[in-house]
Amino acid sequence: MDLLDEKEVRKLQLVGGSTYVLSLPKKWVYDMHLKTGDPVSIVKNPNNSLSLLPPANVQSTSNRSTAIIGQKDSIESIQRKIIAMYLAGYHIIEIHTKGGRIQLNQKQAIRDLIRTNMIGTEIVESTPESITIQILTSPELSISDALKRMFLLTSTMHRQAIDALKEMDTELGEETIHLDDEVDRFSLYIMRNLTLAVEHERVLRDIGLQKPSDCISYRIVVKSVERIADHAVSIASRVKFLKSTLESSILQKITKLSEESLKVFEDSIEALNKRDYILADAVASDANRIAEKEKEFTDSLEESKKYSSVIKFVLEDIRRTAEYSSDIAEAVINETVQDVTSEK
């Protein structure tokens, strides 16, 4: 439906000399399941618009979603469907079969997905033909707190991956890879709440954001942090290809570049939290310098050098960490450019 179709123009009326009253269309009141005497909150938004919020106990009509799966549907397809419904903001997700029972491997995959990737989600009913999933949590964590946990986990993954590479520690490498599930859990949690925040002003306030456009920037940030975690996994996965330790001089260079890349990552998150345009601009410049150093390092490697391909892949992962940090910085720059410019 076009937004203009939902537009109603009503005139303010002055009552009693001190109170302004604005009437609401009857259809809107019915659609929102409101009744006489219900408290309705009025919020003044940063863009000088007003939002009317119904009571917290008024539930959305789009609270439940049902997916039909077939016995031959792949595990990956079923999981993608459930994740999509989770991200869409539904509180109850029902899975039914077209006919017959849900396969045991399908049920186990659904349970694994809920346990490892979906915060505050439980299976509340299970029959041979259906599974009912309920999302129990409201946005208890603010976006900044959830993102902080993502950042700390991702930084730990990167450091552990480099340590595993230096020490040829395959167990530490595997531990690092498993941490990616935790990052993904917070990523899905944040993305779900950003979707809800765009539609519901109350959720926007609850998760600590000021305006709907903030959700766009945070989507970029969350995906960038998730990609940085993926590159830490990539570094950790290289360890199993080593049969002997890398040269000391090579390891020193890798470690130094890694530390510089992590510093850029840390600064990008600090710039986001402080809404610091100047720091964000510096992050973008530092990321470019790391890319130049990575190229110089890569170009200097001899193809005949032992494990040259592993070293190049690791260097690329470190460079990409800095580049995704630059993406975070650019999101901050776009959000704060008005702080360093003037309007005429």
QUIMO-V808417 format. One record per backbone hydrogen bond with DSSP energy under -1.0 kcal/mol. NH is the residue of the N-H (numbers start at 1). CO is the residue of the C=O. E is the energy in kcal/mol with one decimal. If there is no record, write none. Layout:
# QUIMO-V808417
{{NH & CO & E} {NH & CO & E}}
This chain:
# QUIMO-V808417
{{5 & 2 & -1.2} {6 & 3 & -1.2} {7 & 4 & -1.3} {13 & 21 & -2.4} {15 & 19 & -3.6} {18 & 15 & -1.1} {19 & 15 & -1.7} {21 & 13 & -3.1} {29 & 25 & -1.7} {30 & 26 & -2.4} {31 & 27 & -2.9} {32 & 28 & -2.0} {33 & 30 & -1.5} {34 & 29 & -2.5} {38 & 35 & -2.3} {41 & 53 & -2.3} {43 & 51 & -2.7} {45 & 49 & -3.0} {48 & 45 & -2.2} {51 & 43 & -2.5} {53 & 41 & -3.0} {58 & 55 & -1.8} {65 & 92 & -2.3} {67 & 94 & -3.1} {69 & 96 & -3.2} {73 & 70 & -1.5} {78 & 74 & -2.0} {79 & 75 & -2.5} {80 & 76 & -2.3} {81 & 77 & -1.9} {82 & 78 & -2.2} {83 & 79 & -2.5} {84 & 80 & -2.2} {85 & 81 & -1.9} {86 & 82 & -2.4} {87 & 83 & -2.8} {88 & 84 & -1.5} {89 & 86 & -1.3} {90 & 85 & -1.5} {91 & 63 & -1.8} {92 & 63 & -1.8} {93 & 133 & -3.1} {94 & 65 & -2.9} {95 & 131 & -3.1} {96 & 67 & -2.8} {97 & 129 & -1.4} {98 & 69 & -1.7} {102 & 128 & -3.1} {107 & 103 & -2.4} {108 & 104 & -2.5} {109 & 105 & -1.9} {110 & 106 & -2.0} {111 & 107 & -2.4} {112 & 108 & -2.6} {113 & 109 & -2.3} {114 & 110 & -2.2} {115 & 111 & -2.4} {116 & 112 & -2.4} {117 & 113 & -2.4} {121 & 118 & -1.1} {122 & 134 & -2.4} {124 & 132 & -2.0} {125 & 132 & -1.3} {127 & 130 & -3.0} {131 & 95 & -2.1} {132 & 125 & -3.0} {133 & 93 & -3.5} {134 & 122 & -2.9} {135 & 91 & -2.9} {136 & 120 & -3.2} {140 & 138 & -2.1} {143 & 207 & -2.5} {146 & 142 & -2.4} {147 & 143 & -2.7} {148 & 144 & -2.0} {149 & 145 & -1.8} {150 & 146 & -2.0} {151 & 147 & -2.8} {152 & 148 & -2.6} {153 & 149 & -2.4} {154 & 150 & -2.6} {155 & 151 & -2.7} {156 & 152 & -2.2} {157 & 153 & -2.4} {158 & 154 & -2.2} {159 & 155 & -2.3} {160 & 156 & -2.8} {161 & 157 & -2.4} {162 & 158 & -2.1} {163 & 159 & -2.5} {164 & 160 & -2.8} {165 & 161 & -1.9} {166 & 162 & -2.4} {167 & 163 & -2.4} {169 & 164 & -1.8} {173 & 169 & -1.8} {174 & 170 & -2.4} {175 & 171 & -2.3} {176 & 172 & -2.1} {177 & 173 & -1.9} {178 & 174 & -2.0} {179 & 175 & -1.3} {180 & 177 & -1.1} {181 & 178 & -1.4} {183 & 179 & -1.5} {184 & 180 & -2.4} {185 & 181 & -1.9} {186 & 182 & -1.9} {187 & 183 & -2.2} {188 & 184 & -2.6} {189 & 185 & -2.2} {190 & 186 & -2.6} {191 & 187 & -2.6} {192 & 188 & -2.4} {193 & 189 & -2.0} {194 & 190 & -2.3} {195 & 191 & -1.9} {196 & 192 & -2.1} {197 & 193 & -2.3} {198 & 194 & -1.6} {200 & 196 & -2.2} {204 & 200 & -1.9} {205 & 201 & -2.1} {206 & 202 & -2.5} {207 & 203 & -2.3} {208 & 205 & -1.4} {209 & 204 & -2.2} {214 & 211 & -1.9} {215 & 212 & -1.6} {217 & 213 & -1.2} {218 & 214 & -2.3} {219 & 215 & -1.8} {220 & 216 & -1.6} {221 & 217 & -2.2} {222 & 218 & -2.9} {223 & 219 & -2.2} {224 & 220 & -1.9} {225 & 221 & -2.5} {226 & 222 & -2.3} {227 & 223 & -2.0} {228 & 224 & -2.1} {229 & 225 & -2.2} {230 & 226 & -1.8} {231 & 227 & -1.8} {232 & 228 & -1.6} {233 & 229 & -2.1} {234 & 230 & -1.9} {235 & 231 & -2.1} {236 & 232 & -2.5} {237 & 233 & -2.2} {238 & 235 & -1.3} {239 & 236 & -1.0} {241 & 238 & -1.9} {242 & 239 & -2.0} {251 & 247 & -2.5} {252 & 248 & -2.2} {253 & 249 & -1.7} {254 & 250 & -2.5} {255 & 251 & -2.8} {256 & 252 & -2.2} {257 & 253 & -2.4} {258 & 254 & -2.5} {259 & 255 & -2.5} {260 & 256 & -2.1} {261 & 257 & -2.2} {262 & 258 & -2.5} {263 & 259 & -1.9} {264 & 260 & -1.8} {265 & 261 & -2.0} {266 & 262 & -2.8} {267 & 263 & -2.6} {268 & 264 & -2.0} {269 & 265 & -1.7} {270 & 266 & -2.1} {271 & 267 & -2.7} {272 & 268 & -1.7} {273 & 269 & -2.6} {274 & 270 & -2.4} {276 & 271 & -2.2} {280 & 276 & -2.1} {281 & 277 & -2.5} {282 & 278 & -1.9} {283 & 279 & -2.1} {284 & 280 & -1.9} {285 & 281 & -1.6} {286 & 282 & -2.7} {287 & 283 & -2.5} {288 & 284 & -1.4} {289 & 285 & -1.7} {290 & 286 & -2.0} {291 & 287 & -1.9} {292 & 288 & -1.8} {293 & 289 & -2.3} {294 & 290 & -2.7} {295 & 291 & -1.9} {296 & 292 & -2.3} {297 & 293 & -2.6} {298 & 294 & -2.7} {299 & 295 & -2.9} {300 & 296 & -1.5} {301 & 298 & -1.1} {305 & 302 & -1.7} {308 & 305 & -1.7} {311 & 307 & -2.4} {312 & 308 & -2.2} {313 & 309 & -2.1} {314 & 310 & -2.3} {315 & 311 & -2.5} {316 & 312 & -2.2} {317 & 313 & -2.1} {318 & 314 & -2.1} {319 & 315 & -2.4} {320 & 316 & -2.8} {321 & 317 & -1.7} {322 & 318 & -1.6} {323 & 319 & -2.3} {324 & 320 & -2.7} {325 & 321 & -1.6} {326 & 322 & -1.9} {327 & 323 & -1.5} {328 & 324 & -1.6} {329 & 325 & -2.2} {330 & 326 & -2.4} {331 & 327 & -1.8} {332 & 328 & -1.8} {333 & 329 & -2.6} {334 & 330 & -2.5} {335 & 331 & -1.5} {336 & 332 & -1.7} {337 & 333 & -1.1} {339 & 336 & -2.2} {340 & 337 & -1.4}}
